[in-house]
Amino acid sequence: MAKRDYYEVLGVSKGASADEIKKAYRKLAIKYHPDKNPGDKEAEEKFKEAAEAYDVLSNSDKKAKYDQFGHAAFEGGGGGGGFYGGGMSMDDIFSQFGDIFGSFGFGGGRSRGGQRVHKGSSLRVKVKLNLSEIANGVEKKFKVKKQVQCKHCNGSGAKDSSAIKTCSHCHGTGVITQVVQSFLGPMQSQQTCPYCHGEGKTITDKCPHCHGEGLVEEEEVVTVKIPAGVEAGMQLNVAGKGNAARGGGVNGDLYVVIDEEPHDELVRDGSNLIYHLYLGIPDVLLGTQVEVPTVDGKVRLKIEAGTQPGKVLRLQGKGLPEVNSRSKGDLLVRVDIFVPKSLTKDEVKIVEQLKDSSSFKPSQNDKAGFFSRMKSMFS
């Protein structure tokens, strides 16, 4: 099923401020919170949908990409999990946006029995695509060096299970509660436990392979589907394929940054392609047929007799597709005239015979048309 527009999900306009976006999400998060709707699958899906929309619209970089490319800006992972892969869990949402509903008494940034959930750091790779790959979309494989859970301790960081102890200071909650007397009466506050750093547990004997970190560095091959029509500078998000998190938390993301290889003959202008066609004087005088390159091979193009230099011939649909759209750009063929630098004696005689002909002298209308074209080019 197609994703709903993120602005529609939150019920805000495209010009909504960051504060308006946050308030709209907060309202939906409270309405559909699982603590208020136990066992309600529909409410759970709406809760996740609102979190996904807020994740994008509350981030200026993601919001700019979404405004330009729509949902396609974040499609690229083959079932990578996370928001855009459809695998974001309640723990993931609470770990990122817990502050939104913590003050309402719902489960927030603490999950798994109140312990703090970590999120792994994100990674970036750059991929250079040629015009053919951009025109048709492509699947790319990347060898990514990243942090993964230590297989020897299953990410716990402990030599064995007996080396994991419940924190004696927070009693496994990951937080320490303090009660302070004020003129309004006793006030309760919570802070992350400084002894276990919110883990709720301590390690007495560290794993010798990861030295207690729970993470080791390995290489993983990640497959990314890149949609047709992407542009240089565009960034695709493969959720959950970044570095693993300590303590079995939420994996970071992998960002794929698009770069373009220059084409030997075609120049890109958005979804349009531009080709400079150089013709000899006899060809434009008498007309001819030529072959011009496209992304998918060469096509034949008829040049009418008397075609003027600078004329642009448009081949509809021979450009590039637009991201998240069925429309395609055009191939714009600009005609330029080749003027030889030197002539043979026989060629000079032929030109001298023609130069006094009225057909080879511009009229006032020709001059006016020329200056009009020049003005439009430089305006």
Protein Blocks (a to p, Z undefined) as FASTA:
>chain_A
ZZddfklmnopafklcfklmmmmmmmmmmmmgmklmghilklmmmmmmmmmmmmmmmpmk
lmmmmmmnommlmgobehkgpjknopacfklmmmmmmmmmmmnopacfbgghhiacdddd
dddddddddfklmmnopadddddddddddfklnonopablklpccdfklnonopacdddd
dfkbpcddddddfklnonopacfbdcfklnonopacddddddddddehiaehiacddehi
accdehhiacddddddddddddfkbccehjbccddddddfklmmnopadddddfkbccdd
dddehiaehiacddehiaccdehiabdcdddddddddddfbdcfklmmmmmmmmmpmklp
ccfklmmmmmmmmmmmmZZ
